[in-house]
């Protein structure tokens, strides 16, 4: 989330985590939503930059990338949890 301040990053992360939580039909708390949103944005921005050279700038673009990244993290978490014995 380049170009955004810490407070705006936390707000966008919380919103993105909440939206991803609703899309993926999961139940997390506020802190986990913030973590999922921020880490999801970082991960997906890195993947997009490595593959196609795209990096999100601006609030709306970062929110979209953060939501998709958070959904991706929830999905990967479910895959890992499902494989445990």
PANU-518144 format. One line per 5 residues: their letters; for each residue x, y, z of N, C-alpha, C. Coordinates in steps of 0.05 Angstrom, whole numbers, plus 5000, padded with zeros to 4 digits. Layout:
REM PANU-518144
a) X/Y/Z/X/Y/Z/X/Y/Z; ...
//
This chain:
REM PANU-518144
xxxxx) 5017/4976/5000/5000/5000/5000/5018/5025/5000; 5031/5028/4979/5050/5050/4976/5036/5076/4972; 5046/5097/4985/5035/5123/4982/5013/5130/5001; 5005/5111/5018/4984/5115/5038/4997/5117/5065; 4985/5132/5083/4996/5134/5110/4987/5109/5126
xxxxx) 4999/5107/5150/4993/5084/5167/4964/5082/5175; 4952/5105/5181/4923/5104/5190/4905/5096/5167; 4910/5108/5144/4893/5100/5121/4898/5071/5112; 4922/5062/5115/4929/5034/5110/4913/5015/5128; 4912/5022/5154/4897/5006/5173/4867/5007/5167
xxxxx) 4857/5030/5160/4828/5032/5153/4821/5016/5128; 4838/5019/5107/4833/5004/5083/4836/4974/5088; 4856/4966/5104/4860/4938/5111/4836/4927/5126; 4825/4942/5145/4802/4933/5160/4778/4930/5141; 4773/4949/5124/4751/4948/5105/4754/4925/5086
xxxxx) 4778/4922/5075/4783/4900/5056/4780/4873/5070; 4790/4870/5094/4787/4845/5109/4758/4839/5115; 4742/4859/5121/4714/4855/5127/4699/4846/5102; 4705/4860/5079/4692/4852/5054/4700/4824/5046; 4726/4817/5049/4735/4790/5042/4722/4769/5061
xxxxx) 4718/4777/5086/4705/4759/5105/4676/4753/5096; 4662/4773/5086/4635/4769/5077/4634/4753/5051; 4653/4759/5033/4654/4744/5007/4660/4714/5012; 4679/4709/5030/4688/4681/5034/4671/4667/5056; 4652/4681/5067/4634/4670/5088/4650/4658/5111
xxxxx) 4668/4674/5122/4684/4666/5145/4678/4685/5168; 4689/4680/5191/4684/4696/5215/4711/4703/5229; 4719/4728/5226/4744/4737/5239/4738/4761/5255; 4756/4769/5273/4753/4793/5288/4765/4817/5273; 4763/4840/5285/4774/4865/5273/4804/4863/5268
xxxxx) 4819/4854/5288/4848/4853/5284/4856/4834/5262; 4843/4811/5259/4849/4793/5238/4840/4804/5211; 4818/4820/5210/4810/4833/5185/4831/4853/5176; 4842/4868/5195/4863/4888/5188/4888/4873/5178; 4896/4852/5191/4919/4837/5183/4915/4825/5155
xxxxx) 4892/4812/5151/4886/4800/5125/4885/4821/5103; 4874/4844/5108/4872/4865/5087/4900/4876/5080; 4916/4882/5100/4942/4894/5095/4961/4873/5083; 4962/4850/5094/4980/4829/5083/4970/4820/5056; 4944/4818/5052/4933/4811/5026/4941/4831/5004
xxxxx) 4940/4857/5011/4948/4878/4992/4977/4876/4985; 4994/4871/5006/5023/4869/5001/5029/4845/4983; 5017/4822/4990/5022/4797/4975/5013/4800/4946; 4988/4809/4942/4978/4811/4914/4992/4833/4898; 4999/4855/4911/5015/4875/4897/5042/4864/4888
xxxxx) 5055/4848/4905/5080/4835/4897/5076/4816/4874; 5055/4799/4876/5050/4780/4854/5044/4794/4828; 5027/4815/4829/5021/4829/4804/5045/4844/4793; 5061/4855/4810/5086/4869/4801/5105/4849/4788; 5107/4825/4799/5126/4805/4788/5116/4794/4762
xxxxx) 5090/4790/4759/5079/4777/4735/5074/4797/4712; 5060/4818/4718/5052/4836/4696/5063/4865/4699; 5077/4870/4721/5088/4897/4725/5069/4917/4735; 5046/4909/4746/5025/4927/4756/5028/4931/4786; 5026/4955/4795/5025/4961/4823/5003/4981/4828
xxxxx) 4986/4975/4848/4963/4992/4854/4971/5018/4867; 4961/5040/4857/4964/5066/4869/4937/5078/4874; 4933/5091/4896/4907/5104/4902/4891/5087/4921; 4870/5099/4932/4854/5086/4952/4837/5064/4940; 4823/5069/4919/4805/5050/4907/4820/5026/4896
xxxxx) 4842/5030/4882/4858/5008/4871/4870/4991/4893; 4879/5004/4914/4890/4989/4937/4868/4973/4952; 4844/4984/4953/4822/4970/4966/4815/4945/4950; 4813/4948/4924/4807/4925/4907/4828/4903/4909; 4853/4911/4907/4876/4892/4909/4876/4879/4937
xxxxx) 4871/4895/4958/4870/4884/4985/4848/4864/4989; 4824/4869/4978/4802/4850/4980/4809/4824/4966; 4819/4826/4942/4826/4802/4927/4848/4787/4942; 4868/4801/4951/4890/4789/4966/4881/4776/4992; 4863/4789/5006/4852/4777/5031/4836/4752/5025
xxxxx) 4820/4752/5004/4805/4728/4996/4825/4706/4989; 4846/4712/4975/4867/4693/4969/4879/4681/4994; 4885/4698/5014/4897/4688/5039/4877/4670/5054; 4852/4677/5055/4832/4661/5068/4830/4634/5054; 4830/4634/5028/4828/4609/5012/4853/4591/5017
xxxxx) 4876/4603/5018/4901/4587/5023/4900/4576/5052; 4891/4593/5070/4888/4584/5098/4869/4560/5101; 4847/4560/5086/4828/4538/5086/4841/4513/5074; 4856/4517/5053/4870/4494/5041/4889/4481/5060; 4905/4497/5074/4925/4487/5093/4911/4474/5117
xxxxx) 4890/4485/5126/4875/4474/5149/4862/4448/5142; 4853/4445/5117/4839/4421/5109/4857/4397/5106; 4883/4402/5103/4902/4380/5098/4913/4369/5124; 4907/4381/5147/4917/4371/5172/4903/4346/5180; 4917/4329/5194/4905/4303/5203/4894/4306/5231
//
